[in-house]
């Protein structure tokens, strides 16, 4: 089927370069590229899992965020006051 498509200049150059390098027609490279882009991702790909590490028990309860922030701020204020003396 024939159609008109506006292709960005840099993409057009890449398509033409690939056609030239592989000895294929421009049409074949465009069709192959479109096919690859429209195919669903392979289901054999493993989902990414981020490694986790045990860090030991927390030094303070972390279930109450504002209380933890207050305690940390109080400690920092105390440390700064101690440095002045």
Secondary structure as a PSIPRED ss2 file (coil, helix, strand):
# PSIPRED VFORMAT (PSIPRED V4.0)

   1 X C   1.000  0.000  0.000
   2 X C   1.000  0.000  0.000
   3 X C   1.000  0.000  0.000
   4 X C   1.000  0.000  0.000
   5 X C   1.000  0.000  0.000
   6 X C   1.000  0.000  0.000
   7 X C   1.000  0.000  0.000
   8 X C   1.000  0.000  0.000
   9 X H   0.000  1.000  0.000
  10 X H   0.000  1.000  0.000
  11 X H   0.000  1.000  0.000
  12 X H   0.000  1.000  0.000
  13 X H   0.000  1.000  0.000
  14 X H   0.000  1.000  0.000
  15 X H   0.000  1.000  0.000
  16 X H   0.000  1.000  0.000
  17 X H   0.000  1.000  0.000
  18 X H   0.000  1.000  0.000
  19 X H   0.000  1.000  0.000
  20 X H   0.000  1.000  0.000
  21 X H   0.000  1.000  0.000
  22 X H   0.000  1.000  0.000
  23 X C   1.000  0.000  0.000
  24 X C   1.000  0.000  0.000
  25 X C   1.000  0.000  0.000
  26 X H   0.000  1.000  0.000
  27 X H   0.000  1.000  0.000
  28 X H   0.000  1.000  0.000
  29 X H   0.000  1.000  0.000
  30 X H   0.000  1.000  0.000
  31 X H   0.000  1.000  0.000
  32 X H   0.000  1.000  0.000
  33 X H   0.000  1.000  0.000
  34 X H   0.000  1.000  0.000
  35 X H   0.000  1.000  0.000
  36 X H   0.000  1.000  0.000
  37 X H   0.000  1.000  0.000
  38 X H   0.000  1.000  0.000
  39 X C   1.000  0.000  0.000
  40 X C   1.000  0.000  0.000
  41 X C   1.000  0.000  0.000
  42 X C   1.000  0.000  0.000
  43 X C   1.000  0.000  0.000
  44 X C   1.000  0.000  0.000
  45 X C   1.000  0.000  0.000
  46 X C   1.000  0.000  0.000
  47 X C   1.000  0.000  0.000
  48 X C   1.000  0.000  0.000
  49 X C   1.000  0.000  0.000
  50 X C   1.000  0.000  0.000
  51 X C   1.000  0.000  0.000
  52 X C   1.000  0.000  0.000
  53 X C   1.000  0.000  0.000
  54 X C   1.000  0.000  0.000
  55 X C   1.000  0.000  0.000
  56 X C   1.000  0.000  0.000
  57 X C   1.000  0.000  0.000
  58 X C   1.000  0.000  0.000
  59 X C   1.000  0.000  0.000
  60 X C   1.000  0.000  0.000
  61 X C   1.000  0.000  0.000
  62 X C   1.000  0.000  0.000
  63 X C   1.000  0.000  0.000
  64 X C   1.000  0.000  0.000
  65 X H   0.000  1.000  0.000
  66 X H   0.000  1.000  0.000
  67 X H   0.000  1.000  0.000
  68 X H   0.000  1.000  0.000
  69 X H   0.000  1.000  0.000
  70 X H   0.000  1.000  0.000
  71 X H   0.000  1.000  0.000
  72 X H   0.000  1.000  0.000
  73 X H   0.000  1.000  0.000
  74 X H   0.000  1.000  0.000
  75 X H   0.000  1.000  0.000
  76 X H   0.000  1.000  0.000
  77 X H   0.000  1.000  0.000
  78 X H   0.000  1.000  0.000
  79 X H   0.000  1.000  0.000
  80 X H   0.000  1.000  0.000
  81 X H   0.000  1.000  0.000
  82 X H   0.000  1.000  0.000
  83 X H   0.000  1.000  0.000
  84 X H   0.000  1.000  0.000
  85 X C   1.000  0.000  0.000
